[in-house]
C-alpha cells in the first residue's frame, strides 16, 4: 500500500525517515497533553520503538501528508484485536497544520481503512473531556460517547477525565456516503 487518498490529504505508512517529524510531535506539550502522555521522548527511544514494532500486526501507523506531501500529522490504529475485531484510534496534527480540516479528513480516511480493509467491528478512542474541538470532530465523523472515565490520566500535575467514544462497522457502512470526503481509495 502506498497511500490512502482523501480530498486534500493522504495517509501513507510511517517510514523510518518520518521519525524526526514524529519526534517533534511527541515532544510538543500541546499535543501530548491530549494524548495523556509526557511531552518528552528521546530520538533513540523512538527509533527503538519503531524497530521493535515495524512488523507488529496489532498496530498501523500513518503519516498525514498535506497536498505537497509534507508531513502534517500522525494517525495510529493500535491495540488491533483480530479476534474481537476492535482497535483504538489516535491522531495528532502538528499545530502549524491545525484548523485546515486535516484532522477530520484523516479521521475519515482511517475509519475507512479500519472498517473496510482491517474489517474492524468497533473503532474506539479516548479524548480529553475538555478538548471540545476534538470531541466535535469525532462526533461529526460518527463516533458516539460510551462513557466518561473519571480521573483516568495524570497529566501536567492533575488528573484528567477521558471520554471513551466508539463507532461500529455497521453504522459506519450504513452512513458511509454521508459527509464531504471523497471515498478513500487504496493507491497501488
N, C-alpha and C positions, 0 to 999 in steps of 0.2 A: 504494500500500500504506500503510495506516495503522499496523497493528501486527501482530506475531506474538504469539500468546497462549499462555501456559503456565498452570500451576495457580495460582500466586500472583503471578507477574510477567508483564511483557510486554516485548517488544523493539519499539522504534519507531525510525524513521530519525533519525539525528543531524540536528539543526536548528541554525541559527545561534545561537539563544537558549540552546543547551546548551553553548556554548563555555566559559563561566565554570566550569561543572562539570568539563568535560574538562581545563581548565587546572589545576584543583585536583588531579585525578588525575595529570596529567603533572608536577606539581611535588611529588609525595609520594614521598619517598625509599623508603619501604617497598614501594610499588607498582612504581616504575620500576626498582628493583633486580632485580625478577623479569621485567621487560621488557627487561633488559640495556641500559638507557638511563640517561643522566644525568637527574637529577631537577630540571632547570630548563628552562624554555621561556617566552619572553615571550608575553604575550597577543597582541601584534601578529603575532608569528611564527605562532601558532596560527590566527589569523584568515586570514593569507595562505595557509597550507596548506589551510584549509577552502575558500577561494575557488578555489584552483587545482585542487582535487580533487573539487569538488562534482558534476561530471558525468563523472568518471573511471569507466569501465566495468570497471576492474580492481580496484576497491575497493568495499566496502559497510561502512558503519559504523552501529551501532545503540546507542541508549541502553537500558540495562537499567532498567526502571521498577518500583518497588515497588508494592504494591497500591493505594496512594494516588496513584500517578503520579509520585512523587518520583524523580529520577534516583538510581540506586544503583550503576551501573557502565557500562562501555563494552565493546562487542563489535566486533571488526574482522575482516572477511574481506578479506585483502589478497593481492596478487600473484595475482589471479584470472587464470588462463590458460585461455582458452576452447578453444584448440586441444588442449592436453594434458589439459584438464578437471581441473585441480587448483588449490587455493588454500591459503593459510596462515590459521590461526585464531589470534586473540589475544583475551584477555579481561582486564579489570581491574574488580574490585569495590571500591568505596570501603570503607575499614576499618570505618566505622560500620555497614556492612551485611553484613559478613562473618559467617560462622557461621550463616546463616539458610537455607542451601540455594540461594541465588540463583545461585551460580556453576554448580552442577550443572544447574539448570533452564535457565539462559540458554545453557549449552553445548548441551544437548539441542535447544533451540529453534533455535539457529544451525545445528546439524548438519542438522536437518530442512530448513531453508531452503537450505543449501548443496547437499544431495543431491537434494531434491525440486523446488526452484524453479530453482536455477542449473544443475542437472544435473552437478554436480562428481563426478568419479570418485574423486579422492583428496583428502582433507582432512588437512592436516598441521599440526604445531605444534612449537615449541621451548620446552622448560621447563627451568628451572634444576634440575640434578641433585639439589640439596639442598632443593628445595621439595616435600617429601613430601606435603603436603596437596594441592597441585595435581596431582601425579602420580596420587594416589589418585582424585581426581575424574575425571581424564581416563581412567584405566583403567576406572572404573565406567561411564563413557559409551561404552566400547568401543574406545578408542584403544589401540594396541599400540606398544611401542618399536621403532624402526627401527635405532637405534644411538646411541652416545654421541659427541658432538663435543667432543673434549678441548680445553681452553683456548680455547673458541670466542668468548667475550665477556670484555672487560675492564671490570669494574665495581668502583667504590669501591677502587681500588688493587690489585686482584688479578684473575687470570684465573678464569673460571667455566666449568665443564663444562655442556653442554646436552644433554638427551636429546631426540632428534627422535622424535616419535610420529606415528602416522597411523591413519586409518580409511578403508576403501574403501567406495564406494557399495553394492556387492552385499552386503557384510557388514552394513552399516547397515540396508538394506532388509529383509534376512532376519531381523534381530533387532529391528526397529522396534517391535514390540508389547511388547517387554520393558521393564522399568523402571516407575517410578511416575508418570511425567509424562503428562499428558493430551496427546493428539496435537495439536501446534500447528496452528493454522488461520490462514489469511490473513483478516484482518478488513478489509472494504472500507468 
